[in-house]
Amino acid sequence: MSRDLAAKIGSMTRSKLLLLATIITTIVSIPAVLPAQTSKVAVIDFERAVVQCAEGKKSSEKFNATVQAKQADVVQRQKDLDDATKKLQNGARTLSDSAKADLQKDIDKKTTELQRLNEDAQKELETMRDELLRPIAQKATALLNQMAEQQGYTLVVDISNPQSNVVFANPKNDITEELIKRIDAEAPAVSSEAPRTAPPAGSAARPAANTPAVPKAPDATTTPRKAQ
């Protein structure tokens, strides 16, 4: 049912960065001259770093506002459809065949419009999420690689990715907060260098070759009930 759209879109919060998390690759940089060097491992919650940095919070607020507007429209249209369906069901014995036929046409029209609205909303939200989050993820990836090289990590594991199969991670090895600080530290520089008439540098950036698209939203397309 379309009334479930609010719950389905709410589930995007977790899934929206699942594929973004896969851009965190294993970083191996053991010098050949030190074959016996002890490995230095770190863990990162890449998803949290992207959505909890200053830019990520602003993007989330903008995205959530759009989601709420879409939800409100869908809820109202679903109510109109339910009312028409109920009217047809209640008048099954009292309405003329012509009146029932007109009501059924109206129900079919509302059903089609609601289905299209669901599909269009899903596509729009996917595009919007990609535009909002991709630049932040690209910046976070570059900064993480830089951090790993500077601090000599031989392995960085992304614990936000369910595919990682991490059983235990020592909080002392978690570098998520440090990455968030580095992302935020770069934000003012980007804003000050961008021309006033131009969009923020991040939004104009082309996706890096190793950065996959933001994952698709859960299927929000539903088929409203028809009168029996």
C-alpha positions as CSV (number, residue, x, y, z in Angstrom):
1,M,0.0,0.0,0.0
2,S,1.1,3.5,-0.7
3,R,0.5,4.5,2.9
4,D,3.6,2.4,3.6
5,L,5.8,4.9,1.7
6,A,6.7,6.8,4.8
7,A,8.1,3.7,6.5
8,K,9.8,2.5,3.3
9,I,11.5,5.8,2.7
10,G,12.5,5.9,6.3
11,S,14.5,2.7,5.7
12,M,16.6,4.6,3.2
13,T,18.7,6.1,6.1
14,R,20.6,2.9,6.5
15,S,20.7,1.7,2.9
16,K,21.5,5.1,1.3
17,L,25.3,4.7,2.0
18,L,25.7,1.0,1.7
19,L,27.4,1.1,-1.7
20,L,29.3,4.2,-0.8
21,A,30.9,2.2,2.0
22,T,32.4,-0.1,-0.6
23,I,34.8,2.6,-1.8
24,I,36.8,2.1,1.3
25,T,39.4,-0.4,0.0
26,T,42.1,-2.3,1.8
27,I,45.1,-0.1,2.1
28,V,48.3,-2.0,2.0
29,S,51.6,-0.1,2.2
30,I,54.2,-2.2,3.9
31,P,57.6,-1.0,2.8
32,A,59.6,-3.7,1.0
33,V,62.7,-2.9,3.2
34,L,60.7,-3.7,6.3
35,P,59.1,-7.1,5.7
36,A,58.8,-7.8,9.5
37,Q,57.1,-4.5,10.3
38,T,54.1,-4.8,12.6
39,S,50.8,-4.1,10.9
40,K,48.9,-1.0,11.9
41,V,45.2,-1.5,11.7
42,A,42.4,1.1,12.0
43,V,38.6,0.9,11.7
44,I,36.2,3.5,10.3
45,D,32.5,3.9,10.2
46,F,32.5,5.6,6.8
47,E,28.7,5.9,6.7
48,R,28.7,7.9,10.0
49,A,31.6,10.1,8.9
50,V,29.7,11.1,5.7
51,V,26.3,11.8,7.3
52,Q,27.6,13.3,10.6
53,C,30.1,15.8,9.2
54,A,28.8,19.4,8.9
55,E,28.1,19.0,5.2
56,G,26.4,15.7,5.7
57,K,24.1,17.0,8.3
58,K,23.0,19.9,6.1
59,S,22.4,17.5,3.2
60,S,20.4,15.2,5.4
61,E,18.2,18.0,6.6
62,K,17.5,19.1,3.0
63,F,16.9,15.5,1.9
64,N,14.5,14.8,4.8
65,A,12.5,17.9,4.1
66,T,12.0,16.8,0.6
67,V,11.0,13.3,1.8
68,Q,8.4,14.7,4.2
69,A,6.9,16.8,1.4
70,K,6.6,13.7,-0.9
71,Q,5.1,11.7,2.0
72,A,2.5,14.3,2.6
73,D,1.4,14.3,-1.1
74,V,1.3,10.6,-1.2
75,V,-0.7,10.3,2.0
76,Q,-3.3,12.8,0.7
77,R,-3.6,11.0,-2.6
78,Q,-4.0,7.7,-0.9
79,K,-6.7,9.1,1.3
80,D,-8.6,10.4,-1.8
81,L,-8.3,6.9,-3.4
82,D,-9.5,5.1,-0.3
83,D,-12.4,7.5,0.0
84,A,-13.4,6.8,-3.6
85,T,-13.1,3.1,-3.2
86,K,-15.1,3.1,0.0
87,K,-17.8,5.2,-1.7
88,L,-18.1,2.6,-4.5
89,Q,-18.2,-0.3,-2.1
90,N,-20.9,1.4,0.1
91,G,-23.0,2.2,-3.0
92,A,-22.8,-1.1,-4.6
93,R,-26.5,-1.7,-4.2
94,T,-27.8,1.8,-4.4
95,L,-25.8,3.5,-7.1
96,S,-26.8,3.2,-10.8
97,D,-24.6,1.3,-13.2
98,S,-23.6,4.6,-14.8
99,A,-22.6,6.1,-11.4
100,K,-20.6,3.0,-10.5
101,A,-18.8,3.1,-13.8
102,D,-17.9,6.7,-13.3
103,L,-16.6,6.0,-9.8
104,Q,-14.5,3.1,-11.1
105,K,-13.0,5.2,-13.8
106,D,-12.1,7.8,-11.1
107,I,-10.6,5.1,-9.0
108,D,-8.5,3.7,-11.9
109,K,-7.3,7.2,-12.7
110,K,-6.3,7.9,-9.1
111,T,-4.6,4.5,-8.9
112,T,-2.5,5.3,-12.0
113,E,-1.6,8.8,-10.8
114,L,-0.6,7.4,-7.4
115,Q,1.6,4.7,-8.9
116,R,3.3,7.3,-11.1
117,L,3.8,9.6,-8.2
118,N,5.5,6.8,-6.3
119,E,7.8,6.1,-9.2
120,D,8.6,9.7,-9.8
121,A,9.2,10.4,-6.1
122,Q,11.6,7.4,-5.9
123,K,13.6,8.5,-8.9
124,E,13.8,12.1,-7.7
125,L,14.9,11.1,-4.2
126,E,17.6,8.8,-5.6
127,T,18.9,11.6,-7.8
128,M,18.8,14.1,-5.0
129,R,20.6,11.8,-2.6
130,D,23.3,11.1,-5.1
131,E,23.8,14.8,-5.8
132,L,24.0,15.6,-2.1
133,L,26.1,12.7,-0.8
134,R,28.4,11.9,-3.6
135,P,30.7,15.0,-3.3
136,I,31.0,14.4,0.5
137,A,31.8,10.7,0.0
138,Q,34.5,11.6,-2.6
139,K,36.0,14.1,-0.3
140,A,35.9,11.7,2.6
141,T,37.5,9.0,0.5
142,A,40.4,11.2,-0.5
143,L,41.0,12.4,3.1
144,L,40.8,8.8,4.4
145,N,43.4,7.7,1.9
146,Q,45.6,10.6,2.9
147,M,45.2,9.9,6.6
148,A,46.0,6.3,6.1
149,E,49.2,7.1,4.3
150,Q,50.3,9.8,6.8
151,Q,49.7,7.6,9.8
152,G,51.1,4.5,8.3
153,Y,48.1,2.2,8.4
154,T,48.5,-1.1,6.6
155,L,44.8,-1.9,6.8
156,V,41.6,0.2,7.3
157,V,38.4,-1.7,7.8
158,D,35.0,-0.1,7.2
159,I,32.7,-1.3,10.0
160,S,29.6,0.4,8.6
161,N,29.6,-2.1,5.8
162,P,27.7,-5.3,6.7
163,Q,29.8,-7.1,4.2
164,S,32.9,-6.6,6.3
165,N,32.1,-9.5,8.7
166,V,33.8,-7.6,11.6
167,V,33.2,-9.4,14.9
168,F,35.1,-7.0,17.1
169,A,36.7,-3.6,16.7
170,N,38.6,-1.9,19.4
171,P,37.3,1.7,19.9
172,K,40.9,2.9,20.3
173,N,41.5,2.0,16.7
174,D,38.4,3.9,15.4
175,I,39.4,6.9,13.3
176,T,35.9,8.0,12.4
177,E,35.9,11.1,14.5
178,E,39.3,12.2,13.1
179,L,37.9,11.8,9.6
180,I,34.9,13.9,10.4
181,K,37.1,16.6,11.8
182,R,39.2,16.6,8.6
183,I,36.1,16.8,6.4
184,D,34.8,19.7,8.4
185,A,38.2,21.4,8.3
186,E,38.1,21.4,4.5
187,A,34.6,22.8,4.2
188,P,35.4,26.5,4.8
189,A,38.2,26.4,2.3
190,V,35.9,25.0,-0.4
191,S,33.2,27.6,0.4
192,S,35.6,30.6,0.4
193,E,37.2,29.6,-2.9
194,A,33.9,29.1,-4.8
195,P,32.5,32.1,-6.7
196,R,29.3,33.5,-5.3
197,T,27.5,32.9,-8.6
198,A,28.7,29.3,-8.8
199,P,27.4,26.3,-6.9
200,P,29.6,24.8,-4.2
201,A,32.7,23.1,-5.5
202,G,31.6,19.7,-4.2
203,S,28.3,19.7,-6.1
204,A,30.1,20.4,-9.4
205,A,32.7,17.7,-8.9
206,R,32.7,14.7,-11.3
207,P,32.4,11.3,-9.6
208,A,35.8,9.7,-9.1
209,A,36.5,6.6,-11.1
210,N,36.5,4.5,-7.9
211,T,33.4,6.0,-6.4
212,P,30.2,4.0,-7.2
213,A,26.8,5.7,-7.4
214,V,24.8,6.3,-4.3
215,P,22.6,3.1,-3.8
216,K,19.1,3.0,-5.1
217,A,16.2,3.7,-2.7
218,P,14.0,0.9,-1.6
219,D,11.2,0.2,-4.0
220,A,8.5,2.7,-3.1
221,T,6.2,1.7,-6.0
222,T,3.0,0.1,-4.7
223,T,-0.3,-0.9,-6.2
224,P,-3.2,0.8,-4.5
225,R,-6.3,-1.2,-3.8
226,K,-9.1,-1.3,-6.5
227,A,-12.7,-1.7,-5.6
228,Q,-13.9,-5.2,-5.5
